[in-house]
Protein backbone atom coordinates (compact mmCIF):
# COMPACT_ATOMS: atom_id res chain seq x y z
CA UNK A 1 0.00 0.00 0.00
CA UNK A 2 1.27 3.45 -0.90
CA UNK A 3 2.53 5.50 2.01
CA UNK A 4 1.31 9.07 2.25
CA UNK A 5 3.10 11.61 4.41
CA UNK A 6 1.35 14.94 4.86
CA UNK A 7 2.76 18.12 6.40
CA UNK A 8 0.32 21.00 6.89
CA UNK A 9 1.15 24.70 6.83
CA UNK A 10 -1.57 27.25 7.58
CA UNK A 11 -1.25 30.75 6.13
CA UNK A 12 -3.80 33.42 7.02
CA UNK A 13 -4.16 36.35 4.63
CA UNK A 14 -7.04 38.80 5.16
CA UNK A 15 -10.39 37.03 5.14
CA UNK A 16 -9.16 34.10 3.02
CA UNK A 17 -6.99 31.41 4.52
CA UNK A 18 -4.73 29.14 2.52
CA UNK A 19 -3.62 25.70 3.65
CA UNK A 20 -0.76 23.96 1.91
CA UNK A 21 -0.30 20.22 2.22
CA UNK A 22 2.99 18.64 1.26
CA UNK A 23 2.50 15.03 0.19
CA UNK A 24 5.27 12.54 -0.52
CA UNK A 25 3.79 9.52 -2.27
CA UNK A 26 5.64 6.29 -2.63
CA UNK A 27 6.99 5.44 -6.05
CA UNK A 28 4.24 2.89 -6.71
CA UNK A 29 2.20 2.64 -9.85
CA UNK A 30 -0.60 4.80 -8.50
CA UNK A 31 -1.78 6.52 -5.33
CA UNK A 32 -5.18 7.94 -4.41
CA UNK A 33 -6.43 10.23 -1.67
CA UNK A 34 -9.77 11.67 -0.54
CA UNK A 35 -9.96 14.81 1.59
CA UNK A 36 -12.33 17.57 2.68
CA UNK A 37 -11.64 21.07 1.35
CA UNK A 38 -13.27 23.68 3.64
CA UNK A 39 -15.01 26.76 2.30
CA UNK A 40 -12.67 29.64 1.48
CA UNK A 41 -9.56 27.41 1.54
CA UNK A 42 -6.92 26.19 -0.90
CA UNK A 43 -4.91 22.99 -0.48
CA UNK A 44 -1.76 22.13 -2.41
CA UNK A 45 0.16 18.85 -2.75
CA UNK A 46 3.71 18.20 -3.90
CA UNK A 47 4.96 15.14 -5.79
CA UNK A 48 8.68 14.54 -6.44
CA UNK A 49 9.31 13.33 -9.99
CA UNK A 50 12.27 12.21 -12.09
CA UNK A 51 13.32 13.28 -15.55
CA UNK A 52 11.59 11.63 -18.53
CA UNK A 53 8.88 10.19 -16.27
CA UNK A 54 5.12 10.66 -16.58
CA UNK A 55 2.68 12.11 -14.06
CA UNK A 56 -1.07 11.71 -14.50
CA UNK A 57 -3.53 13.40 -12.13
CA UNK A 58 -7.23 12.61 -12.11
CA UNK A 59 -9.61 14.32 -9.67
CA UNK A 60 -13.33 14.41 -8.91
CA UNK A 61 -15.51 16.47 -6.59
CA UNK A 62 -17.59 13.91 -4.71
CA UNK A 63 -19.78 16.19 -2.60
CA UNK A 64 -20.47 19.88 -1.96
CA UNK A 65 -22.66 22.62 -3.42
CA UNK A 66 -22.13 22.92 -7.15
CA UNK A 67 -19.71 19.95 -7.26
CA UNK A 68 -17.00 22.27 -8.59
CA UNK A 69 -13.48 23.36 -7.65
CA UNK A 70 -10.57 25.31 -9.16
CA UNK A 71 -7.43 23.32 -10.00
CA UNK A 72 -3.96 24.03 -11.32
CA UNK A 73 -0.71 22.10 -11.79
CA UNK A 74 2.72 23.78 -11.77
CA UNK A 75 6.20 22.57 -12.65
CA UNK A 76 9.29 22.75 -10.38
CA UNK A 77 10.19 26.05 -12.06
CA UNK A 78 6.80 27.52 -11.11
CA UNK A 79 5.18 27.62 -14.55
CA UNK A 80 1.51 26.59 -14.79
CA UNK A 81 1.11 23.38 -16.80
CA UNK A 82 -2.66 22.91 -16.44
CA UNK A 83 -5.54 24.93 -15.01
CA UNK A 84 -9.26 24.20 -14.50
CA UNK A 85 -11.87 26.68 -13.34
CA UNK A 86 -15.04 25.58 -11.47
CA UNK A 87 -14.98 21.97 -12.76
CA UNK A 88 -16.28 18.81 -11.13
CA UNK A 89 -13.59 16.50 -12.55
CA UNK A 90 -10.49 16.52 -14.70
CA UNK A 91 -7.54 14.49 -15.99
CA UNK A 92 -4.08 15.89 -16.75
CA UNK A 93 -0.93 14.11 -17.92
CA UNK A 94 2.54 15.71 -18.17
CA UNK A 95 6.04 14.56 -19.00
CA UNK A 96 8.21 15.45 -16.03
CA UNK A 97 11.69 16.62 -15.15
CA UNK A 98 13.63 16.37 -11.89
CA UNK A 99 11.92 18.30 -9.10
CA UNK A 100 8.75 18.78 -7.09
CA UNK A 101 5.48 19.25 -8.97
CA UNK A 102 2.69 21.12 -7.18
CA UNK A 103 -1.04 20.70 -7.76
CA UNK A 104 -3.62 22.73 -5.87
CA UNK A 105 -7.38 22.60 -5.28
CA UNK A 106 -8.92 26.04 -4.69
CA UNK A 107 -12.28 26.54 -2.97
CA UNK A 108 -11.82 30.22 -2.11
CA UNK A 109 -14.72 31.20 -4.39
CA UNK A 110 -17.15 29.43 -2.02
CA UNK A 111 -17.91 31.16 1.26
CA UNK A 112 -20.09 28.51 2.93
CA UNK A 113 -19.82 25.15 1.13
CA UNK A 114 -17.02 22.66 1.76
CA UNK A 115 -16.07 20.10 -0.90
CA UNK A 116 -15.08 16.44 -0.67
CA UNK A 117 -12.42 15.79 -3.32
CA UNK A 118 -10.92 12.54 -4.58
CA UNK A 119 -7.75 12.48 -6.65
CA UNK A 120 -5.45 9.79 -8.01
CA UNK A 121 -1.81 9.97 -9.11
CA UNK A 122 -0.42 7.58 -11.72
CA UNK A 123 3.38 7.53 -11.96
CA UNK A 124 5.13 5.97 -14.95
CA UNK A 125 8.82 5.39 -15.74
CA UNK A 126 9.88 5.98 -12.14
CA UNK A 127 12.48 3.18 -12.07
CA UNK A 128 16.18 3.90 -11.59
CA UNK A 129 17.84 5.26 -14.74
CA UNK A 130 20.65 2.66 -14.63
CA UNK A 131 18.04 -0.11 -14.93
CA UNK A 132 19.18 -1.87 -11.77
CA UNK A 133 16.91 -4.42 -10.22
CA UNK A 134 15.75 -3.15 -6.79
CA UNK A 135 14.76 -6.60 -5.68
CA UNK A 136 18.08 -8.16 -6.65
CA UNK A 137 16.47 -11.52 -7.33
CA UNK A 138 18.24 -11.92 -10.69
CA UNK A 139 21.50 -12.61 -8.86
CA UNK A 140 20.03 -15.84 -7.52
CA UNK A 141 19.17 -17.30 -10.93
CA UNK A 142 21.84 -19.67 -12.25
CA UNK A 143 22.10 -22.23 -14.98
CA UNK A 144 20.14 -22.69 -18.15
CA UNK A 145 16.54 -21.67 -18.50
CA UNK A 146 14.07 -24.30 -17.35
CA UNK A 147 11.49 -25.61 -19.82
CA UNK A 148 13.04 -23.49 -22.61
CA UNK A 149 11.61 -20.32 -21.08
CA UNK A 150 13.89 -17.34 -20.87
CA UNK A 151 14.08 -15.17 -17.81
CA UNK A 152 13.23 -12.13 -19.90
CA UNK A 153 10.01 -13.77 -21.05
CA UNK A 154 9.01 -14.41 -17.45
CA UNK A 155 9.75 -10.80 -16.55
CA UNK A 156 7.76 -9.51 -19.52
CA UNK A 157 4.80 -11.66 -18.53
CA UNK A 158 4.95 -10.55 -14.90
CA UNK A 159 5.22 -6.88 -15.89
CA UNK A 160 2.29 -7.25 -18.28
CA UNK A 161 0.12 -8.83 -15.59
CA UNK A 162 1.18 -6.17 -13.10
CA UNK A 163 0.32 -3.37 -15.54
CA UNK A 164 -3.09 -4.88 -16.28
CA UNK A 165 -3.86 -5.36 -12.59
CA UNK A 166 -2.82 -1.78 -11.90
CA UNK A 167 -5.07 -0.52 -14.69
CA UNK A 168 -7.97 -2.59 -13.35
CA UNK A 169 -7.42 -1.18 -9.86
CA UNK A 170 -7.34 2.34 -11.28
CA UNK A 171 -10.61 1.85 -13.17
CA UNK A 172 -12.29 0.39 -10.08
CA UNK A 173 -11.12 3.34 -7.97
CA UNK A 174 -12.48 5.82 -10.49
CA UNK A 175 -15.79 3.96 -10.70
CA UNK A 176 -16.09 4.03 -6.90
CA UNK A 177 -15.48 7.77 -6.95
CA UNK A 178 -18.20 8.26 -9.59
CA UNK A 179 -20.58 6.08 -7.57
CA UNK A 180 -19.92 8.11 -4.41
CA UNK A 181 -20.57 11.39 -6.23
CA UNK A 182 -23.79 10.09 -7.80
CA UNK A 183 -24.99 8.74 -4.45
CA UNK A 184 -24.38 12.10 -2.75
CA UNK A 185 -26.25 13.86 -5.56
CA UNK A 186 -29.20 11.45 -5.31
CA UNK A 187 -29.41 11.87 -1.54
CA UNK A 188 -29.42 15.65 -1.94
CA UNK A 189 -32.20 15.45 -4.56
CA UNK A 190 -34.15 13.06 -2.30
CA UNK A 191 -34.07 15.56 0.55
CA UNK A 192 -35.18 18.37 -1.74
CA UNK A 193 -38.07 16.31 -3.14
CA UNK A 194 -39.24 15.44 0.38
CA UNK A 195 -39.04 19.05 1.49
CA UNK A 196 -41.07 20.41 -1.42
CA UNK A 197 -43.57 17.54 -1.21
CA UNK A 198 -44.24 18.33 2.45
CA UNK A 199 -44.52 22.02 1.62
CA UNK A 200 -47.02 21.38 -1.18
CA UNK A 201 -49.05 19.05 1.06
CA UNK A 202 -49.21 21.68 3.79
CA UNK A 203 -50.31 24.34 1.29
CA UNK A 204 -53.02 22.03 -0.06
CA UNK A 205 -54.36 21.35 3.43
CA UNK A 206 -54.48 25.06 4.24
CA UNK A 207 -56.23 25.85 0.95
CA UNK A 208 -58.75 23.02 1.48
CA UNK A 209 -59.58 24.21 5.00
CA UNK A 210 -59.99 27.77 3.75
CA UNK A 211 -62.34 26.67 0.95
CA UNK A 212 -64.50 24.65 3.37
CA UNK A 213 -64.70 27.65 5.70
CA UNK A 214 -65.72 30.01 2.89
CA UNK A 215 -68.38 27.61 1.56
CA UNK A 216 -69.88 27.15 5.01
CA UNK A 217 -69.91 30.89 5.58
CA UNK A 218 -71.96 31.36 2.38
CA UNK A 219 -74.78 29.12 3.66
CA UNK A 220 -74.88 30.33 7.25
CA UNK A 221 -78.06 32.37 7.95
CA UNK A 222 -76.99 35.02 10.35
CA UNK A 223 -80.38 36.84 10.43
CA UNK A 224 -82.25 36.54 13.66
CA UNK A 225 -85.70 34.94 13.46
CA UNK A 226 -88.71 36.88 14.89
CA UNK A 227 -91.18 35.19 17.20
C-alpha positions as CSV (number, residue, x, y, z in Angstrom):
1,X,0.0,0.0,0.0
2,X,1.3,3.4,-0.9
3,X,2.5,5.5,2.0
4,X,1.3,9.1,2.2
5,X,3.1,11.6,4.4
6,X,1.4,14.9,4.9
7,X,2.8,18.1,6.4
8,X,0.3,21.0,6.9
9,X,1.1,24.7,6.8
10,X,-1.6,27.3,7.6
11,X,-1.2,30.7,6.1
12,X,-3.8,33.4,7.0
13,X,-4.2,36.4,4.6
14,X,-7.0,38.8,5.2
15,X,-10.4,37.0,5.1
16,X,-9.2,34.1,3.0
17,X,-7.0,31.4,4.5
18,X,-4.7,29.1,2.5
19,X,-3.6,25.7,3.7
20,X,-0.8,24.0,1.9
21,X,-0.3,20.2,2.2
22,X,3.0,18.6,1.3
23,X,2.5,15.0,0.2
24,X,5.3,12.5,-0.5
25,X,3.8,9.5,-2.3
26,X,5.6,6.3,-2.6
27,X,7.0,5.4,-6.1
28,X,4.2,2.9,-6.7
29,X,2.2,2.6,-9.9
30,X,-0.6,4.8,-8.5
31,X,-1.8,6.5,-5.3
32,X,-5.2,7.9,-4.4
33,X,-6.4,10.2,-1.7
34,X,-9.8,11.7,-0.5
35,X,-10.0,14.8,1.6
36,X,-12.3,17.6,2.7
37,X,-11.6,21.1,1.3
38,X,-13.3,23.7,3.6
39,X,-15.0,26.8,2.3
40,X,-12.7,29.6,1.5
41,X,-9.6,27.4,1.5
42,X,-6.9,26.2,-0.9
43,X,-4.9,23.0,-0.5
44,X,-1.8,22.1,-2.4
45,X,0.2,18.9,-2.7
46,X,3.7,18.2,-3.9
47,X,5.0,15.1,-5.8
48,X,8.7,14.5,-6.4
49,X,9.3,13.3,-10.0
50,X,12.3,12.2,-12.1
51,X,13.3,13.3,-15.6
52,X,11.6,11.6,-18.5
53,X,8.9,10.2,-16.3
54,X,5.1,10.7,-16.6
55,X,2.7,12.1,-14.1
56,X,-1.1,11.7,-14.5
57,X,-3.5,13.4,-12.1
58,X,-7.2,12.6,-12.1
59,X,-9.6,14.3,-9.7
60,X,-13.3,14.4,-8.9
61,X,-15.5,16.5,-6.6
62,X,-17.6,13.9,-4.7
63,X,-19.8,16.2,-2.6
64,X,-20.5,19.9,-2.0
65,X,-22.7,22.6,-3.4
66,X,-22.1,22.9,-7.2
67,X,-19.7,20.0,-7.3
68,X,-17.0,22.3,-8.6
69,X,-13.5,23.4,-7.7
70,X,-10.6,25.3,-9.2
71,X,-7.4,23.3,-10.0
72,X,-4.0,24.0,-11.3
73,X,-0.7,22.1,-11.8
74,X,2.7,23.8,-11.8
75,X,6.2,22.6,-12.7
76,X,9.3,22.8,-10.4
77,X,10.2,26.1,-12.1
78,X,6.8,27.5,-11.1
79,X,5.2,27.6,-14.5
80,X,1.5,26.6,-14.8
81,X,1.1,23.4,-16.8
82,X,-2.7,22.9,-16.4
83,X,-5.5,24.9,-15.0
84,X,-9.3,24.2,-14.5
85,X,-11.9,26.7,-13.3
86,X,-15.0,25.6,-11.5
87,X,-15.0,22.0,-12.8
88,X,-16.3,18.8,-11.1
89,X,-13.6,16.5,-12.5
90,X,-10.5,16.5,-14.7
91,X,-7.5,14.5,-16.0
92,X,-4.1,15.9,-16.7
93,X,-0.9,14.1,-17.9
94,X,2.5,15.7,-18.2
95,X,6.0,14.6,-19.0
96,X,8.2,15.5,-16.0
97,X,11.7,16.6,-15.2
98,X,13.6,16.4,-11.9
99,X,11.9,18.3,-9.1
100,X,8.7,18.8,-7.1
101,X,5.5,19.3,-9.0
102,X,2.7,21.1,-7.2
103,X,-1.0,20.7,-7.8
104,X,-3.6,22.7,-5.9
105,X,-7.4,22.6,-5.3
106,X,-8.9,26.0,-4.7
107,X,-12.3,26.5,-3.0
108,X,-11.8,30.2,-2.1
109,X,-14.7,31.2,-4.4
110,X,-17.2,29.4,-2.0
111,X,-17.9,31.2,1.3
112,X,-20.1,28.5,2.9
113,X,-19.8,25.2,1.1
114,X,-17.0,22.7,1.8
115,X,-16.1,20.1,-0.9
116,X,-15.1,16.4,-0.7
117,X,-12.4,15.8,-3.3
118,X,-10.9,12.5,-4.6
119,X,-7.7,12.5,-6.7
120,X,-5.4,9.8,-8.0
121,X,-1.8,10.0,-9.1
122,X,-0.4,7.6,-11.7
123,X,3.4,7.5,-12.0
124,X,5.1,6.0,-14.9
125,X,8.8,5.4,-15.7
126,X,9.9,6.0,-12.1
127,X,12.5,3.2,-12.1
128,X,16.2,3.9,-11.6
129,X,17.8,5.3,-14.7
130,X,20.6,2.7,-14.6
131,X,18.0,-0.1,-14.9
132,X,19.2,-1.9,-11.8
133,X,16.9,-4.4,-10.2
134,X,15.7,-3.1,-6.8
135,X,14.8,-6.6,-5.7
136,X,18.1,-8.2,-6.6
137,X,16.5,-11.5,-7.3
138,X,18.2,-11.9,-10.7
139,X,21.5,-12.6,-8.9
140,X,20.0,-15.8,-7.5
141,X,19.2,-17.3,-10.9
142,X,21.8,-19.7,-12.3
143,X,22.1,-22.2,-15.0
144,X,20.1,-22.7,-18.1
145,X,16.5,-21.7,-18.5
146,X,14.1,-24.3,-17.3
147,X,11.5,-25.6,-19.8
148,X,13.0,-23.5,-22.6
149,X,11.6,-20.3,-21.1
150,X,13.9,-17.3,-20.9
151,X,14.1,-15.2,-17.8
152,X,13.2,-12.1,-19.9
153,X,10.0,-13.8,-21.0
154,X,9.0,-14.4,-17.4
155,X,9.7,-10.8,-16.5
156,X,7.8,-9.5,-19.5
157,X,4.8,-11.7,-18.5
158,X,5.0,-10.6,-14.9
159,X,5.2,-6.9,-15.9
160,X,2.3,-7.2,-18.3
161,X,0.1,-8.8,-15.6
162,X,1.2,-6.2,-13.1
163,X,0.3,-3.4,-15.5
164,X,-3.1,-4.9,-16.3
165,X,-3.9,-5.4,-12.6
166,X,-2.8,-1.8,-11.9
167,X,-5.1,-0.5,-14.7
168,X,-8.0,-2.6,-13.3
169,X,-7.4,-1.2,-9.9
170,X,-7.3,2.3,-11.3
171,X,-10.6,1.9,-13.2
172,X,-12.3,0.4,-10.1
173,X,-11.1,3.3,-8.0
174,X,-12.5,5.8,-10.5
175,X,-15.8,4.0,-10.7
176,X,-16.1,4.0,-6.9
177,X,-15.5,7.8,-6.9
178,X,-18.2,8.3,-9.6
179,X,-20.6,6.1,-7.6
180,X,-19.9,8.1,-4.4
181,X,-20.6,11.4,-6.2
182,X,-23.8,10.1,-7.8
183,X,-25.0,8.7,-4.4
184,X,-24.4,12.1,-2.7
185,X,-26.2,13.9,-5.6
186,X,-29.2,11.5,-5.3
187,X,-29.4,11.9,-1.5
188,X,-29.4,15.7,-1.9
189,X,-32.2,15.5,-4.6
190,X,-34.1,13.1,-2.3
191,X,-34.1,15.6,0.6
192,X,-35.2,18.4,-1.7
193,X,-38.1,16.3,-3.1
194,X,-39.2,15.4,0.4
195,X,-39.0,19.1,1.5
196,X,-41.1,20.4,-1.4
197,X,-43.6,17.5,-1.2
198,X,-44.2,18.3,2.4
199,X,-44.5,22.0,1.6
200,X,-47.0,21.4,-1.2
201,X,-49.1,19.0,1.1
202,X,-49.2,21.7,3.8
203,X,-50.3,24.3,1.3
204,X,-53.0,22.0,-0.1
205,X,-54.4,21.4,3.4
206,X,-54.5,25.1,4.2
207,X,-56.2,25.9,1.0
208,X,-58.8,23.0,1.5
209,X,-59.6,24.2,5.0
210,X,-60.0,27.8,3.8
211,X,-62.3,26.7,0.9
212,X,-64.5,24.7,3.4
213,X,-64.7,27.6,5.7
214,X,-65.7,30.0,2.9
215,X,-68.4,27.6,1.6
216,X,-69.9,27.2,5.0
217,X,-69.9,30.9,5.6
218,X,-72.0,31.4,2.4
219,X,-74.8,29.1,3.7
220,X,-74.9,30.3,7.2
221,X,-78.1,32.4,8.0
222,X,-77.0,35.0,10.4
223,X,-80.4,36.8,10.4
224,X,-82.3,36.5,13.7
225,X,-85.7,34.9,13.5
226,X,-88.7,36.9,14.9
227,X,-91.2,35.2,17.2
